[in-house]
């Protein structure tokens, strides 16, 4: 694993809610329904755990999503998973 990387996505839908993002993550098998490793707060989803004990955070902002992860692979796959609601705008590495 490396440092935390970030991908910025531009929303393609006018109305996006954290609950809708959570539904896409459950549908894509990223997390399970009522997963104790996942924290959902106003405008943000955080997950720590999984097969590789990884971390990701998705933050909903005005007209964009920010995905942060300690895994470059997860950044790419999460961005693809969320293509239904957002398109990749910028990759920010740290």
VOKEFI-166137 format. One line per field, with one value per atom (N, C-alpha, C, O): residue in one letter; atom name; x, y, z. Coordinates in steps of 0.1 Angstrom, whole numbers, plus 2048, in hexadecimal, padded with zeros to 3 digits. Layout:
% VOKEFI-166137
aa A ... $
at CA ... $
X X ... $
Y Y ... $
Z Z ... $
This chain:
% VOKEFI-166137
aa X X X X X X X X X X X X X X X X X X X X X X X X X X X X X X X X X X X X X X X X X X X X X X X X X X X X X X X X X X X X X X X X X X X X X X X X X X X X X X X X X X X X X X X X X X X X X X X X X X X X X X X X X X X X X X X X X X X X X X X X X X X X X X X X X X X X X X X X X X X X X X X X X X X X X X X X X X X X X X X X X X X X X X X X X X X X X X X X X X X X X X X X X X X X X X X X X X X X X X X X X X X X X X X X X X X X X X X X X X X X X X X X X X X X X X X X X X X X X X X X X X X X X X X X X X X X X X X X X X X X X X X X X X X X X X X X X X X X X X X X X X X X X X X X X X X X X X X X X X X X X X X X X X X X X X X X X X X X X X X X X X X X X X X X X X X X X X X X X X X X X X X X X X X X X X X X X X X X X X X X X X X X X X X X X X X X X X X X $
at N CA C O N CA C O N CA C O N CA C O N CA C O N CA C O N CA C O N CA C O N CA C O N CA C O N CA C O N CA C O N CA C O N CA C O N CA C O N CA C O N CA C O N CA C O N CA C O N CA C O N CA C O N CA C O N CA C O N CA C O N CA C O N CA C O N CA C O N CA C O N CA C O N CA C O N CA C O N CA C O N CA C O N CA C O N CA C O N CA C O N CA C O N CA C O N CA C O N CA C O N CA C O N CA C O N CA C O N CA C O N CA C O N CA C O N CA C O N CA C O N CA C O N CA C O N CA C O N CA C O N CA C O N CA C O N CA C O N CA C O N CA C O N CA C O N CA C O N CA C O N CA C O N CA C O N CA C O N CA C O N CA C O N CA C O N CA C O N CA C O N CA C O N CA C O N CA C O N CA C O N CA C O N CA C O N CA C O N CA C O N CA C O N CA C O N CA C O N CA C O N CA C O N CA C O N CA C O N CA C O N CA C O N CA C O N CA C O N CA C O N CA C O N CA C O N CA C O N CA C O N CA C O N CA C O $
X 808 800 809 814 803 80A 803 7FA 806 7FE 7F0 7EC 7E9 7DB 7DB 7E2 7D3 7D1 7C3 7BA 7C0 7B3 7AF 7B8 7A3 79D 791 789 791 786 77D 781 770 766 75C 758 758 74D 740 73E 736 729 722 723 71B 714 705 6FD 701 6F3 6F1 6FB 6E6 6E4 6E2 6E7 6DB 6D8 6DE 6DB 6E8 6EF 6EF 6F3 6EC 6EC 6F6 6F9 6FB 704 6FD 704 6F1 6E9 6EA 6EB 6E9 6EA 6F8 6F9 702 710 711 717 70C 70D 706 70B 6FB 6F4 6FC 6FD 703 70C 718 71C 71D 728 723 72B 717 712 70F 712 709 706 713 713 71E 72B 733 73E 72D 734 740 749 741 74B 749 753 73D 739 72C 725 729 71D 713 716 706 6FB 6FE 701 6FD 700 70E 710 718 726 72B 72C 730 736 743 747 749 756 754 75D 747 744 73D 734 742 73C 736 73D 729 723 71F 718 723 71F 71B 71A 717 712 71C 727 719 722 72E 737 72F 73C 73A 731 741 741 750 759 753 760 760 756 769 76A 778 782 77A 787 785 77D 78C 78B 78C 793 784 784 790 797 791 79B 7A9 7B1 7AC 7BA 7BB 7C5 7B1 7B1 7B5 7BE 7AD 7AF 7A6 79D 7A8 7A1 79C 7A3 78F 78B 781 779 780 777 771 779 764 75D 756 74E 75A 754 74C 751 73F 736 737 735 73B 73C 733 72E 732 72A 730 73B 728 72B 737 73B 73C 747 747 742 74E 751 760 768 765 774 775 76E 77D 780 78E 797 790 79E 7A0 796 7AB 7AE 7BD 7C5 7C1 7CF 7D3 7DF 7CA 7CD 7CA 7BE 7D4 7D2 7C8 7C0 7C8 7BF 7B1 7A8 7AE 7A1 79C 790 7A5 7A1 79B 790 7A2 79E 791 787 790 784 778 76D 77A 76E 769 75D 773 76F 766 75C 76A 763 755 74B 755 748 73E 732 743 73A 737 732 73B 73A 72B 728 722 714 710 706 717 713 71E 71C 72B 736 740 742 747 752 760 760 76A 777 77C 77B 780 784 793 79A 798 7A6 7AB 7A4 7B8 7BE 7C9 7D1 7C8 7D1 7D8 7D2 7E5 7ED 7F5 7F9 7F7 7FE 80A 812 $
Y 7F4 800 80D 80C 817 824 82E 82A 83B 845 847 83F 850 852 859 864 854 85A 85F 85B 869 86E 86F 873 86C 86E 877 875 881 88B 887 885 885 882 88D 893 890 89A 893 889 898 891 893 89E 889 88A 88A 88C 889 88B 897 89B 89D 8AA 8A6 8AE 89C 898 88B 881 88C 880 881 88B 876 875 86A 861 86B 861 854 84A 853 846 83F 833 847 842 83C 832 843 83E 831 828 831 825 819 80E 81C 811 80C 7FF 814 810 808 7FE 80B 804 7F6 7EC 7F5 7E8 7E0 7D4 7E6 7DE 7D9 7CE 7E1 7DD 7D4 7D1 7D0 7C7 7CD 7C6 7DA 7E1 7E0 7DE 7E1 7E0 7D8 7D6 7D4 7CD 7D6 7E0 7D3 7DA 7DA 7D0 7E6 7E8 7E3 7DD 7E5 7E1 7EA 7F6 7E3 7EB 7F2 7FA 7EE 7F4 800 807 803 80F 81A 817 826 831 83B 83F 83E 847 853 852 85F 86B 875 871 881 88B 88D 893 889 88B 883 886 878 870 862 85E 859 84B 847 84A 840 83B 82C 827 825 816 812 817 80A 804 7F5 7F1 7ED 7DF 7D8 7DC 7CD 7C6 7BC 7BA 7B6 7AB 7B0 7A8 7BC 7C1 7CB 7D2 7CC 7D5 7E4 7EA 7E8 7F5 7FF 7FD 80B 817 81F 820 823 82D 836 832 842 84C 853 857 855 85B 867 866 873 880 886 888 889 890 89F 8A4 8A6 8B5 8BA 8B3 8C7 8CE 8CA 8CD 8C3 8BE 8B5 8B2 8AF 8A5 89C 89E 891 887 886 887 885 882 874 871 86C 85E 85E 862 85A 859 84A 844 845 837 835 83D 82B 828 81E 819 81A 811 817 81B 819 81F 816 81C 809 800 803 804 805 808 815 817 81F 82C 82B 830 823 821 819 81D 80F 806 80D 80C 814 81C 827 829 82E 838 831 837 825 81E 81A 81A 815 811 81C 81A 828 834 83C 847 836 83D 840 848 839 83B 849 84F 84E 85C 866 872 862 86B 867 85B 870 86D 873 87D 86C 870 87D 880 885 893 895 89B 890 893 888 884 884 87B 883 88A 882 88A 87F 878 87E 875 87C 888 875 87B 872 876 $
Z 800 800 800 805 7FB 7FA 802 80A 800 807 802 7F9 807 803 7F6 7F4 7ED 7E0 7DF 7E6 7D6 7D4 7C6 7BD 7C3 7B5 7B7 7C0 7AF 7AE 7A3 797 7A6 79B 79A 7A4 78E 78C 78B 783 792 792 785 77F 780 773 776 76C 782 786 78F 796 78E 796 7A4 7AD 7A7 7B5 7B9 7B4 7C2 7C7 7D6 7DB 7DC 7EB 7EF 7E8 7FB 801 801 7FE 803 804 7F6 7F5 7EB 7DE 7DB 7D4 7E0 7DE 7E6 7E1 7F2 7FA 7F3 7F4 7ED 7E6 7DB 7D8 7D3 7C8 7CE 7C8 7D9 7DF 7E4 7E3 7E9 7EE 7E1 7E1 7D7 7CB 7C4 7BE 7C5 7BF 7C8 7C5 7D4 7DD 7E4 7E8 7E5 7EC 7FB 803 7FF 80D 80E 804 81A 81D 823 829 822 829 838 83E 83E 84D 851 85C 848 84B 856 855 861 86C 869 870 85E 85A 852 84E 84F 847 84F 856 84E 856 84C 842 84D 844 84D 857 848 84F 844 838 848 83E 833 836 827 81C 81B 813 823 823 826 82E 820 823 825 81D 830 833 835 83C 830 832 835 82E 83F 842 844 84C 83D 83F 831 828 830 824 823 82D 817 815 818 81D 813 815 820 820 828 833 82E 833 824 81E 823 82C 81F 823 817 80D 817 80D 813 81D 80E 813 806 7FD 806 7FB 801 80A 7FC 801 7F6 7EB 7F8 7EF 7F1 7FC 7E7 7E7 7DC 7D4 7DB 7D1 7C3 7C0 7BB 7AE 7AC 7A1 7B7 7B6 7C2 7CC 7BF 7C9 7CA 7C0 7D6 7D9 7DE 7E8 7D8 7DD 7E2 7DA 7EE 7F4 7F8 7FD 7F5 7F9 7FA 7F5 802 803 7F9 7F9 7F0 7E5 7D7 7D4 7CF 7C1 7B9 7B2 7BB 7B4 7B8 7B0 7C5 7CA 7C5 7C1 7C4 7BE 7B0 7AD 7A8 79A 799 792 7A1 7A1 7A7 7A2 7B1 7B7 7AE 7AC 7A7 79D 792 78E 78E 783 789 782 795 79C 79C 79C 79E 7A0 793 793 787 77B 777 76F 77E 77C 780 77B 78A 78F 78D 78F 78A 789 77F 77D 779 770 776 77C 772 778 772 766 77C 778 77A 772 785 789 793 79C 791 79A 7A2 79C 7AF 7B8 7C0 7C8 7BF 7C7 7D1 7D0 7DC 7E8 7EB 7F4 $
